[in-house]
Amino acid sequence: MADQGERAHSSVRAYRGDGVTVLYDVRRCTHFAECVRGLPAVFDVKQRPWVQPAGAPAEMVAEVVRRCPTGALHFELDDGPPEAPDRPTRVRAVPDGPVTLRGELTIETAHGELTDVRAALCRCGLTENQPFCDQQCKRAGWKSRTT
């Protein structure tokens, strides 16, 4: 989970439900839509607020949040442990997109060091949210090299 120092410098919103709080950082969201596909009763972009954690049991909400590859979504269970990092750490280059990481991460940002369990880092160099991907690659038509 993102540490408190990073939260103070980001646009994180908290959505409270029964037994779980979902944290959302719009600046890190690249719209992979794992949340929307995984639990549409909780994550519905046509509703306001778009995150409604009371729409499902806390552990189901947490499981879908764990699927978010960017770290834009995190959860805090009232009666449970924090999200554990994947071991070993996994790194994946998304075709024509970011590098996604899952594991025990320490990331240098403009606001200092961030500890997290998931992130999507810019690969094209065009992002305005270094080191995170902000989809500038798609807007610019950037393509990853193929071999």
C-alpha positions as CSV (number, residue, x, y, z in Angstrom):
1,M,0.0,0.0,0.0
2,A,1.2,3.5,-0.7
3,D,2.8,5.1,2.3
4,Q,1.5,8.2,4.0
5,G,4.1,10.5,2.6
6,E,3.0,9.8,-1.0
7,R,-0.7,10.1,-0.1
8,A,-0.1,13.6,1.2
9,H,1.2,14.6,-2.3
10,S,-1.3,12.7,-4.4
11,S,-5.0,12.9,-5.3
12,V,-6.1,10.0,-3.2
13,R,-9.8,9.6,-2.3
14,A,-11.1,7.2,0.3
15,Y,-14.4,5.3,-0.1
16,R,-15.7,3.6,3.0
17,G,-17.8,0.5,3.1
18,D,-18.7,-2.3,5.5
19,G,-15.4,-3.6,6.8
20,V,-13.3,-2.1,4.0
21,T,-12.0,1.3,2.8
22,V,-11.0,1.6,-0.9
23,L,-8.4,4.2,-1.7
24,Y,-8.2,5.6,-5.2
25,D,-5.5,7.7,-6.7
26,V,-6.7,9.2,-10.0
27,R,-3.2,10.2,-11.1
28,R,-2.1,6.6,-11.2
29,C,-5.1,5.1,-12.9
30,T,-4.5,4.0,-16.5
31,H,-8.0,2.5,-17.0
32,F,-7.0,-1.2,-17.3
33,A,-10.6,-1.6,-15.9
34,E,-9.8,-4.7,-13.8
35,C,-12.0,-3.2,-11.1
36,V,-15.0,-2.5,-13.4
37,R,-14.9,-5.9,-15.0
38,G,-14.3,-7.7,-11.7
39,L,-17.0,-6.1,-9.5
40,P,-19.4,-3.8,-11.4
41,A,-21.7,-3.5,-8.4
42,V,-18.8,-1.7,-6.6
43,F,-16.9,0.0,-9.4
44,D,-19.3,1.7,-11.8
45,V,-18.0,4.7,-13.7
46,K,-21.6,5.7,-14.5
47,Q,-22.5,6.2,-10.8
48,R,-21.4,8.9,-8.3
49,P,-19.4,8.1,-6.4
50,W,-18.0,5.6,-8.8
51,V,-16.6,3.4,-6.0
52,Q,-19.3,2.0,-3.7
53,P,-17.6,-0.6,-1.4
54,A,-20.9,-1.4,0.4
55,G,-22.0,-3.2,-2.8
56,A,-20.1,-6.4,-1.9
57,P,-18.5,-8.2,1.0
58,A,-15.2,-6.6,2.2
59,E,-13.0,-9.6,1.1
60,M,-14.5,-9.6,-2.4
61,V,-13.8,-5.9,-2.7
62,A,-10.2,-6.5,-1.6
63,E,-9.7,-9.3,-4.0
64,V,-10.8,-7.1,-7.0
65,V,-8.6,-4.2,-5.8
66,R,-5.6,-6.6,-5.7
67,R,-6.1,-7.0,-9.5
68,C,-5.4,-3.3,-10.2
69,P,-2.0,-3.4,-12.0
70,T,-1.2,0.3,-11.5
71,G,-1.6,0.8,-7.7
72,A,-4.3,3.4,-8.3
73,L,-6.6,1.3,-6.1
74,H,-5.7,0.0,-2.6
75,F,-7.8,-1.3,0.3
76,E,-7.7,-1.3,4.0
77,L,-9.7,-4.0,5.8
78,D,-11.1,-3.1,9.2
79,D,-10.3,-6.6,10.6
80,G,-7.6,-7.8,8.3
81,P,-3.9,-7.5,7.4
82,P,-2.7,-5.0,4.9
83,E,-2.1,-6.3,1.3
84,A,0.9,-8.5,1.1
85,P,3.4,-8.0,-1.7
86,D,3.7,-10.7,-4.4
87,R,6.9,-12.8,-4.0
88,P,8.9,-12.9,-6.0
89,T,8.4,-9.4,-7.5
90,R,7.1,-9.6,-11.0
91,V,7.8,-7.1,-13.8
92,R,5.8,-7.1,-17.1
93,A,6.1,-4.8,-20.1
94,V,2.6,-4.1,-21.5
95,P,2.7,-3.8,-25.3
96,D,2.6,-0.1,-26.3
97,G,2.2,0.8,-22.6
98,P,3.8,0.8,-19.2
99,V,5.9,-1.6,-17.2
100,T,3.8,-3.1,-14.5
101,L,5.4,-4.3,-11.2
102,R,3.9,-6.4,-8.4
103,G,5.9,-7.1,-5.3
104,E,7.8,-5.4,-2.6
105,L,8.4,-2.0,-4.2
106,T,10.4,1.1,-3.3
107,I,9.9,3.8,-5.9
108,E,11.7,7.2,-6.1
109,T,9.2,10.0,-6.9
110,A,9.4,13.8,-7.0
111,H,7.9,13.7,-3.5
112,G,10.4,11.2,-2.1
113,E,10.4,7.4,-1.6
114,L,7.2,5.5,-2.0
115,T,6.6,1.9,-0.8
116,D,3.9,0.0,-2.6
117,V,2.9,-3.4,-3.8
118,R,1.8,-2.5,-7.3
119,A,2.7,0.1,-9.9
120,A,2.6,0.9,-13.6
121,L,5.7,2.9,-14.6
122,C,6.2,5.0,-17.8
123,R,8.1,3.4,-20.6
124,C,7.7,6.0,-23.3
125,G,9.2,9.0,-21.4
126,L,6.2,11.2,-22.1
127,T,4.3,11.0,-18.8
128,E,3.6,14.2,-16.8
129,N,3.4,12.0,-13.6
130,Q,6.9,10.6,-13.4
131,P,7.7,7.8,-12.8
132,F,4.1,6.6,-13.3
133,C,2.3,6.0,-16.6
134,D,-0.4,8.5,-17.4
135,Q,-1.4,7.2,-20.8
136,Q,0.5,9.9,-22.7
137,C,1.9,7.0,-24.8
138,K,-1.6,6.2,-26.1
139,R,-2.4,9.8,-26.8
140,A,0.9,10.3,-28.7
141,G,0.6,7.0,-30.6
142,W,3.9,5.7,-29.0
143,K,4.6,2.1,-29.9
144,S,7.0,-0.2,-28.1
145,R,9.8,-1.9,-30.0
146,T,9.1,-5.3,-31.3
147,T,11.7,-7.9,-32.1
